[in-house]
Amino acid sequence: MVIQLTPSPVVETADLKALRQKVRDFVAAELASGGFTPTINSWLGGWEPEFSRKLAAQGWLGMTIPKEYGGHGASFLERVVVTQELLAAGAPVSAHWVADRQIGPSLVKFGTEEQKQKLLPGIATGELFFGIGMSEPDAGSDLASVRTRGTKVDGGWKVTGSKVWTSGAHASDYFFVLARTAPLDAAHRHEGLSQFIVDLHAPGVEVRPIISLNGGHHFNEVFLEDVFVPDDMVLGTIGDGWHQVTSELSYERSGSERFLSTLPMLEEIRQAMSRGDIPVDPELGRYFARIMALHQTSLAVAGALSRGEEVGTPASIVKVLGTTTEGDIAELAMMVPGAASAAASLDTLRRYSDQALLERAGFTLRGGTNEVLRGVIARGLGLR
Ligand SMILES: Cc1cc2nc3c(=O)[nH]c(=O)nc-3n(C[C@H](O)[C@H](O)[C@H](O)COP(=O)(O)OP(=O)(O)OC[C@H]3O[C@@H](n4cnc5c(N)ncnc54)[C@H](O)[C@@H]3O)c2cc1C
């Protein structure tokens, strides 16, 4: 079998159930005290460092980072349980999201001892935030065609180029930059790429905002002009960047954020139907069924990650099916009556549906487009 996943449904142990309940209680208390306002897409839109630090105080950041580096030595399954509850509640988790989801695990896997000691504790305390510097104006789906280049100089590298769609770069400390460090060889395009850990406040780095359709500042362009990156901030091995980013993308693609972005809206629709504010539609059950199936698959991928298995293909499957589902849920906004005709009890649902419709376009793009991932899945299944 090409896809190595636990074939039977993942059974949540008593410990995991207790952890889930603890997060639910925390979330309920925060909501009751006005600690946050739930939103759709809260893992990209809800940038609240103070909330991140409250989670850190609970031990819910850097969970999979080993204890000797300030983390909690927990499993990927435990992290999934915590993140699912936060996403389902629409909690503002975006400030630490990238660092917690993929930068920490990548540093554990590829970082030097010095890098781990320098960066991992800050990730676990919610003091250090990171961005991802992969996409460029002419390199998104075709990531191997990145033009940002790293040139060897005394004691380090000079990095020059530009990145785009860099989430949160304006409020982060570092970002991982994928750059070409050897001339492009058309026959081996994935070779000669490397990753650098770039200080976003270093001389030569310029971050320019890109304002989104909803008026928010989430994206940026980042320009790098002869930015000096010391040798000790090279991530992993020079020339091995492709293998490293592929591994990093598995953390990015398999998580519950790929199908829970719009869950608060689905739940609000369920409540509105049960109150009789909008007509009951039996289709609702189908959406919950899809979420449950994705939940099991995502848990199975988390289990495989914990065992150190290669999860590129199943992670891509979660991403394609998950983002399609969350987008379909966004479409349910069409059934929500407009402000003039609707009861005040629909205010929250209207707020969610407005947010969901504006964010929907990004669901299937971010983390690699679904069209491209279908090709990745086909290759993983040995079909091409
Ligand atoms: C909300 C959001 C957050 C993001 N955050 C980040 C970030 O923090 N850091 C970062 O580096 N990037 C980020 N991105 C960028 C994202 O990874 C890219 O948008 C994505 O990889 C697609 O690249 P592109 O935009 O260049 O589109 P293109 O690659 O130009 O694709 C355009 C269209 O053509 C299709 N297409 C392209 N090639 C093929 C093919 N071979 N077969 C079939 N169809 C194809 C695509 O599916 C797409 O529909 C973010 C994007 C979004 C929407």
The ligand as an ORCA input file, in Angstrom:
! r2SCAN-3c Opt
* xyz 0 1
  C      -3.884     32.940      2.625
  C      -2.542     32.651      1.997
  C      -1.384     32.678      2.781
  C      -0.143     32.444      2.189
  N       0.977     32.541      2.984
  C       2.194     32.313      2.418
  C       3.387     32.453      3.218
  O       3.332     32.804      4.402
  N       4.581     32.217      2.635
  C       4.695     31.840      1.324
  O       5.815     31.589      0.883
  N       3.588     31.729      0.529
  C       2.354     31.972      1.044
  N       1.214     31.897      0.267
  C       1.379     31.667     -1.177
  C       0.889     30.310     -1.670
  O       1.698     29.269     -1.218
  C       0.851     30.421     -3.202
  O      -0.161     31.359     -3.529
  C       0.546     29.111     -3.871
  O       1.621     28.216     -3.701
  C       0.258     29.292     -5.370
  O       1.275     29.991     -5.995
  P       0.954     31.278     -6.912
  O       0.130     32.218     -6.110
  O       2.244     31.753     -7.466
  O       0.009     30.741     -8.082
  P       0.466     30.079     -9.459
  O       1.500     29.050     -9.179
  O       0.795     31.170    -10.405
  O      -0.869     29.352     -9.901
  C      -1.938     30.066    -10.493
  C      -3.017     29.051    -10.849
  O      -2.499     28.115    -11.813
  C      -2.654     26.787    -11.339
  N      -1.490     25.966    -11.704
  C      -0.199     26.321    -11.585
  N       0.590     25.297    -11.989
  C      -0.237     24.286    -12.339
  C      -0.029     22.949    -12.793
  N       1.213     22.459    -12.977
  N      -1.101     22.175    -13.045
  C      -2.356     22.644    -12.840
  N      -2.622     23.906    -12.399
  C      -1.577     24.710    -12.145
  C      -2.732     26.896     -9.826
  O      -3.426     25.806     -9.266
  C      -3.470     28.212     -9.642
  O      -4.862     28.020     -9.717
  C      -0.032     32.145      0.807
  C      -1.198     32.118      0.026
  C      -2.438     32.389      0.603
  C      -3.662     32.367     -0.283
*
